Amino acid sequence: MRLLLSLLVAPLSVAAQNSIPTEFPVDAVALAPASLTERISGKVFKVKPANGQTWRLEYKASGYAFLNTSSGFSDSGKWRVEGSQVCADWQRSPSSCSEVRLKDDTVYVKRVSNGEVIALVLQ
């Protein structure tokens, strides 16, 4: 019986570890465009998506963004704020706009590619 239980629980724990957060934290709020711009402009963030990689994401005040990942991928492009979204026109990746919310002092972004909500940790 113990063996059967462990065989049933193991796949469930693996599935739980592989799930990605797709909802913003409770009480996270959208920012006005000027506030969103102020929160990210001229700043460097560390990001850790559910896939285990780490990213360095920089939003220059000049309107350029730079992305470097632990897998060796890098990209750059122009960024802008549209409403409560941050948009990027990347050179290598598809251009997109992502919803952004704030809870406490943490900025959260919902990735367009897979719906994952990631935290931008200020460096």
C-alpha angles and dihedrals in degrees: 000000000000091000091051091049092050091049090053096044097045095066090046093053091048090050091049091051091050095050117105127216109252100171128073115244115274111274093018109147135208115246128226111250094255092049092048091050090050092050095056108021114109093005138119121216136192115218130189112192121196091262089074098246122124125225135200108210120185126187108194118207086234090070098258124122129201128198127191122175132197088242090065097256117136135177140170137194146131122301133198140166121246113183107306093341133093112217129197131191098203124194096222106017126060114275114247148155121235130199114245130201134179128219118178101322097327123105115214124197127194107219114228093211097065109355093250116153110223131186120232106218112201114236 
